[in-house]
Amino acid sequence: MTKIKICGLSRLEDIAAVNAAQPDYIGFVFAKSKRQVDLETARALKQELDPGIAAVGVFVNHPVAEIIALAAAGIIDLIQLHGDEGEATVRLLQTQTGLPVIQAFRISSPADIQATAADYRLFDTYDPSQYGGSGAAFNWDLLQGVTGDFFLAGGLNSSNIAAAINQVNPYCVDLSSGVETDGVKDRDKIIEIVEMIRKINR
């Protein structure tokens, strides 16, 4: 059963859309990005989020103390590290927050697929100019033989999601630009792709 994450929510309308669609996870991006939210915005959005949907905080080389504070405030349920964070940071956050940690790896060759102390790995498209959110897919053949539960990100949308699930068999698919129209989350696209994935799961 492939789980679903809708990342980069920043408006109350986005929360209403995911509450209707019922993915497993949503993502609040605290890193510099067009989808970035601050603590107060994330708090307000989390209060409106269906409690059955887990909120992931997405960080790039972020001060650890701020991540711990967000966890303590109940604003995030999982931590996603999308920068250059090392094993020590992963273990510190696991210990200090008690929350699962997802560590992102940007993939351009098999050498980019590394072991980690994190609870999950996330595989995204390598882009030399940014840490994530490129909206482009990568060569999934590079993931052949990868074991353990992992998230698959990078350019996923309604036209390639079935192929991604069938070829890669990820624990969770992570969608952002693929459920947007003109850079804004699109309720219809979110509901459509969640229904598509549930149908594949059946």
Protein Blocks (a to p, Z undefined) as FASTA:
>chain_A
ZZdddehiabfklmmmmmmnopabdcddfbgcfkbccfklmmmmmmmpcfkbccddddeh
iafklmmmmmmnopafbdcdfblbdfklmmmmmmmnopacddddddfbfklpccdfbfbd
cdddddfkbgbhnopacdfklmgoiacjdddeehiafklmmmmmmmnopabdcdfklmcg
ehiacfklmmmmmmmmmmmmZZ
